[in-house]
Amino acid sequence: MDSNYIKVFGGNNIEAKRIELILKENNIVPILKDEKESARLAGFGTPQQELVEIYVYKDEEEKALTLITQLNS
């Protein structure tokens, strides 16, 4: 299966929200995948506490990774 999205971040919810804000401020629309919240809504638990993944379009990957790197510097 081919996807137009690529993962650019995986970590806790606080960092993910910071990165989401920076990406949106730079006209990149991120997709957040929160395993903990998905499991909670489905009525299950998950051993991966606080794992949030951020995906962006493949053609925005380089710009997104540059912004994330600058944020973490």
C-alpha positions as a Markdown table, in Angstrom:
| # | Residue | x | y | z |
|---|---|---|---|---|
| 1 | Met | 0.0 | 0.0 | 0.0 |
| 2 | Asp | 1.4 | 3.3 | -1.0 |
| 3 | Ser | 0.8 | 6.4 | 1.1 |
| 4 | Asn | 1.2 | 10.1 | 0.4 |
| 5 | Tyr | 2.2 | 10.7 | 4.0 |
| 6 | Ile | 5.4 | 10.1 | 5.9 |
| 7 | Lys | 6.2 | 10.0 | 9.6 |
| 8 | Val | 8.3 | 12.9 | 10.8 |
| 9 | Phe | 7.9 | 12.6 | 14.6 |
| 10 | Gly | 7.1 | 10.1 | 17.3 |
| 11 | Gly | 7.1 | 11.0 | 21.0 |
| 12 | Asn | 5.0 | 12.4 | 23.8 |
| 13 | Asn | 1.9 | 14.5 | 23.6 |
| 14 | Ile | 3.5 | 17.8 | 24.8 |
| 15 | Glu | 6.3 | 17.7 | 22.2 |
| 16 | Ala | 3.8 | 16.6 | 19.5 |
| 17 | Lys | 1.6 | 19.6 | 20.2 |
| 18 | Arg | 4.5 | 22.0 | 20.0 |
| 19 | Ile | 5.6 | 20.5 | 16.7 |
| 20 | Glu | 2.0 | 20.6 | 15.4 |
| 21 | Leu | 1.8 | 24.3 | 16.1 |
| 22 | Ile | 5.1 | 25.1 | 14.4 |
| 23 | Leu | 4.1 | 23.1 | 11.3 |
| 24 | Lys | 0.7 | 24.8 | 11.1 |
| 25 | Glu | 2.4 | 28.2 | 11.4 |
| 26 | Asn | 4.5 | 27.3 | 8.4 |
| 27 | Asn | 1.5 | 26.2 | 6.2 |
| 28 | Ile | 2.1 | 22.4 | 6.7 |
| 29 | Val | -0.9 | 20.4 | 7.7 |
| 30 | Pro | 0.2 | 17.6 | 10.0 |
| 31 | Ile | -1.8 | 14.4 | 10.7 |
| 32 | Leu | -1.5 | 13.3 | 14.4 |
| 33 | Lys | -1.9 | 9.7 | 15.3 |
| 34 | Asp | -2.4 | 9.2 | 19.0 |
| 35 | Glu | -2.3 | 5.5 | 19.9 |
| 36 | Lys | -3.3 | 6.1 | 23.6 |
| 37 | Glu | -6.3 | 8.2 | 22.7 |
| 38 | Ser | -7.4 | 5.8 | 20.0 |
| 39 | Ala | -7.2 | 2.8 | 22.4 |
| 40 | Arg | -9.1 | 4.7 | 25.1 |
| 41 | Leu | -11.9 | 5.6 | 22.7 |
| 42 | Ala | -12.1 | 2.0 | 21.6 |
| 43 | Gly | -12.2 | 0.8 | 25.2 |
| 44 | Phe | -8.8 | -0.8 | 25.2 |
| 45 | Gly | -5.5 | 0.0 | 27.0 |
| 46 | Thr | -2.1 | 0.4 | 25.3 |
| 47 | Pro | 1.4 | -0.4 | 26.6 |
| 48 | Gln | 2.7 | 2.6 | 24.6 |
| 49 | Gln | 2.0 | 5.5 | 27.0 |
| 50 | Glu | 2.1 | 9.0 | 25.5 |
| 51 | Leu | 3.1 | 7.9 | 21.9 |
| 52 | Val | 1.9 | 10.4 | 19.3 |
| 53 | Glu | 3.1 | 10.2 | 15.7 |
| 54 | Ile | 3.1 | 13.1 | 13.3 |
| 55 | Tyr | 2.7 | 12.6 | 9.6 |
| 56 | Val | 3.0 | 15.1 | 6.7 |
| 57 | Tyr | 2.7 | 14.9 | 2.9 |
| 58 | Lys | 5.8 | 13.4 | 1.4 |
| 59 | Asp | 6.6 | 16.6 | -0.6 |
| 60 | Glu | 6.6 | 18.6 | 2.7 |
| 61 | Glu | 8.9 | 16.2 | 4.6 |
| 62 | Glu | 12.2 | 18.1 | 4.1 |
| 63 | Lys | 10.6 | 21.4 | 5.3 |
| 64 | Ala | 8.9 | 19.7 | 8.3 |
| 65 | Leu | 12.1 | 18.0 | 9.4 |
| 66 | Thr | 14.1 | 21.2 | 9.1 |
| 67 | Leu | 11.5 | 23.0 | 11.3 |
| 68 | Ile | 11.5 | 20.1 | 13.9 |
| 69 | Thr | 15.3 | 20.1 | 14.0 |
| 70 | Gln | 15.3 | 23.9 | 14.6 |
| 71 | Leu | 12.8 | 23.6 | 17.3 |
| 72 | Asn | 14.8 | 20.9 | 19.1 |
| 73 | Ser | 18.1 | 22.9 | 18.8 |
